[in-house]
Amino acid sequence: MSVGQLQVLLVEDEPAQREVLAYNLEAEGYSVQRAENGEEAMMLIDEAAPDIIILDWMMPLLSGIEVCRRVKSRPETREIPVIMLSARSEEVDSVRGLDTGADDYVVKPYNLRELMARVRNQLRRARPSSSGEVLTFDDILLNSETHRVSRGEADVKLGPTEYRLLVTLMEKPGRVFSRDQLLDLVWGRDIYVDTRTVDVHVARLRKALTGQGGSDPIRTVRGTGYALG
């Protein structure tokens, strides 16, 4: 997986549907992890949280409803968008899915173009930089389309890693990210570097953001990690 590529966890027990959907997601540029049951899905989520989960309702070992409930009950994963897929078309079923915490509910058989649009919509909400939006925090402005950063009237020059680190922090201001989470989100899940590398790049980012004056916007949470604000 290339750094910055959005990760989709696709949980579907029917092999043909799983592969067709995975093919279309990969054609859209996403990196796709596949799980054929709920227990495998939870294992993958525990290893590295994806950017979005596409989750079949009816599965062996652990149902999609239970997977969704567990994901949404954990502070470290509750913000991951979940799109529930189900052959159940009754209103009571969709309400139950949404009440469990699913962000969207799609009835089978679904239109692939519509499902891709729903995926993009959920990712736009969860990862606004993926759609080229401008992110702001206090007097810091980040244009994710042009990759320009400014603070007040001054441009801020950042290296590629510091830029990705700032994007991650600005997408979720106030959220505390552990060093391991930042390694996954900024460097990539397949890149193995020491967690102290995060501290080095946070220090560089702080220096760049305060180079023209102004307070340090990055908060260190001892024993945990870092947050913006």
C-alpha positions in Angstrom: 0.0 0.0 0.0 1.4 3.4 -0.9 1.5 6.0 1.8 -1.7 8.1 1.8 -3.8 5.5 0.0 -7.1 5.0 1.7 -7.7 1.6 3.2 -11.0 -0.2 2.9 -11.9 -3.3 4.9 -14.4 -5.4 3.0 -16.2 -8.0 5.0 -18.3 -10.3 2.9 -18.7 -14.1 3.2 -19.8 -14.7 -0.4 -16.6 -15.1 -2.4 -18.0 -13.9 -5.8 -19.5 -10.7 -4.4 -16.4 -10.1 -2.3 -14.1 -10.2 -5.3 -16.3 -8.2 -7.6 -16.6 -5.4 -5.0 -12.9 -5.6 -4.2 -12.1 -5.3 -7.9 -14.2 -2.1 -8.2 -12.8 -0.6 -5.0 -9.3 -1.2 -6.2 -10.2 0.3 -9.6 -11.2 3.5 -7.7 -7.7 3.6 -6.1 -8.4 2.2 -2.7 -6.3 -0.4 -1.0 -8.6 -3.3 0.0 -8.3 -5.8 2.8 -10.7 -8.7 2.6 -12.4 -10.7 5.4 -14.8 -13.5 5.0 -16.3 -13.5 8.5 -16.8 -11.2 11.5 -14.0 -12.7 13.6 -11.4 -12.2 10.8 -12.7 -8.7 10.4 -12.1 -7.9 14.1 -8.6 -9.4 13.9 -7.7 -7.1 11.0 -9.3 -4.1 12.7 -7.2 -4.8 15.8 -4.0 -5.0 13.7 -4.6 -1.8 11.8 -7.7 0.3 11.8 -9.0 0.9 8.2 -10.3 4.2 6.8 -13.8 2.7 6.1 -15.5 -0.7 6.7 -17.9 -2.2 4.2 -19.7 -4.9 6.2 -22.2 -7.6 5.3 -25.0 -8.2 7.8 -25.3 -12.0 7.6 -22.0 -13.7 8.3 -20.8 -16.9 10.0 -19.0 -16.8 13.4 -19.8 -13.1 14.1 -22.6 -11.1 12.5 -22.1 -7.8 10.8 -24.3 -6.2 13.4 -22.1 -7.4 16.2 -18.9 -6.3 14.4 -20.4 -2.8 13.9 -21.5 -2.7 17.6 -17.9 -3.5 18.7 -16.3 -1.0 16.3 -18.6 1.8 17.4 -18.2 1.0 21.1 -14.4 1.5 21.1 -13.0 5.0 21.4 -10.1 4.2 19.0 -12.4 2.9 16.2 -15.8 4.6 16.7 -15.0 7.2 14.1 -14.4 4.7 11.3 -17.3 4.9 8.8 -19.3 1.7 8.5 -21.4 0.9 5.5 -23.7 -2.1 6.2 -24.7 -4.4 3.3 -27.8 -6.5 3.7 -30.4 -8.5 1.8 -32.9 -7.3 4.5 -35.0 -4.6 2.9 -37.5 -4.0 5.7 -37.4 -0.6 7.3 -37.1 -2.2 10.8 -33.9 -3.9 9.6 -32.3 -0.7 8.3 -33.3 1.1 11.5 -31.6 -1.6 13.5 -28.5 -1.4 11.5 -28.3 2.4 11.8 -29.1 2.2 15.5 -26.2 -0.1 16.0 -24.0 2.7 14.7 -23.7 2.0 11.0 -23.2 5.2 9.0 -25.0 4.0 6.0 -27.2 1.0 5.0 -27.3 -0.5 1.5 -29.8 -3.1 0.4 -28.7 -6.0 -1.8 -28.7 -6.2 -4.8 -26.9 -2.8 -4.9 -25.8 -0.6 -7.8 -22.0 -0.6 -7.8 -21.8 3.1 -9.0 -24.2 4.1 -6.2 -22.2 2.1 -3.6 -18.9 3.7 -4.8 -20.5 7.1 -4.4 -21.6 6.3 -0.9 -18.0 5.1 -0.1 -16.7 8.5 -1.4 -19.3 10.4 0.6 -18.4 8.6 3.9 -14.7 9.1 3.3 -15.2 12.8 2.5 -16.7 13.2 5.9 -14.1 11.1 7.8 -11.0 12.2 5.8 -11.8 15.6 4.2 -8.3 16.0 2.8 -9.0 13.0 0.5 -11.4 15.2 -1.5 -9.1 18.2 -1.7 -10.8 20.3 0.9 -9.2 23.2 2.8 -8.6 22.4 6.5 -8.4 25.1 9.1 -7.4 25.1 12.8 -7.2 28.5 14.5 -4.9 30.6 12.2 -3.5 27.5 10.4 -4.8 26.8 6.8 -4.0 23.7 4.8 -5.1 23.4 1.2 -5.1 19.7 0.5 -5.4 20.2 -3.2 -2.4 22.5 -3.7 -0.5 21.1 -0.6 0.1 24.6 0.6 0.1 25.5 4.3 0.0 28.9 5.9 -0.3 30.4 9.4 -1.7 33.9 9.5 -0.1 35.7 6.6 3.0 33.5 6.3 3.6 30.4 4.3 4.7 27.4 6.2 7.3 25.2 4.5 6.9 21.5 5.3 8.6 18.3 4.2 6.4 15.5 2.8 6.2 13.6 6.1 5.5 16.7 8.2 2.8 17.7 5.8 1.1 14.3 6.1 1.4 14.5 9.8 -0.3 17.9 9.9 -3.1 16.6 7.7 -3.7 13.7 10.1 -3.8 16.0 13.1 -6.0 18.7 11.4 -8.6 16.2 10.2 -9.3 15.3 13.8 -8.5 18.3 16.0 -8.5 17.5 19.7 -8.2 13.7 19.1 -5.2 12.1 20.7 -3.2 9.9 18.3 -0.8 7.3 19.7 2.6 7.0 18.1 1.6 3.6 16.6 -1.6 5.2 15.1 0.5 8.0 13.5 2.9 5.5 12.1 0.1 3.7 10.4 -1.7 6.8 9.2 1.4 8.9 8.1 4.0 6.4 7.1 1.8 3.5 6.1 0.8 0.2 7.5 3.5 -1.7 5.6 6.4 0.6 6.6 8.3 -0.5 9.7 10.1 2.4 11.6 10.8 3.1 15.2 8.1 5.0 17.1 10.7 7.5 18.1 10.7 8.6 14.5 7.3 10.1 15.2 8.8 12.3 17.9 11.5 13.6 15.5 8.9 14.6 12.9 6.5 16.2 15.4 9.5 18.3 16.6 10.1 19.4 13.0 6.5 20.2 12.5 6.3 22.2 15.6 9.4 24.2 14.6 7.9 24.9 11.2 4.6 26.0 12.6 6.1 28.3 15.2 8.9 29.7 13.0 7.1 33.0 12.3 5.9 33.3 15.9 2.7 32.0 17.5 2.1 29.4 20.1 2.7 25.7 19.7 -0.6 24.1 18.6 0.5 20.5 19.1 -0.2 19.0 22.5 1.8 16.2 23.9 -0.1 13.7 26.0 2.4 12.0 28.2 2.5 8.2 27.8 0.0 8.3 24.9 0.9 10.5 21.9 -0.1 13.8 20.3 -3.1 16.0 19.5 -3.8 19.3 17.8 -5.2 21.6 20.3 
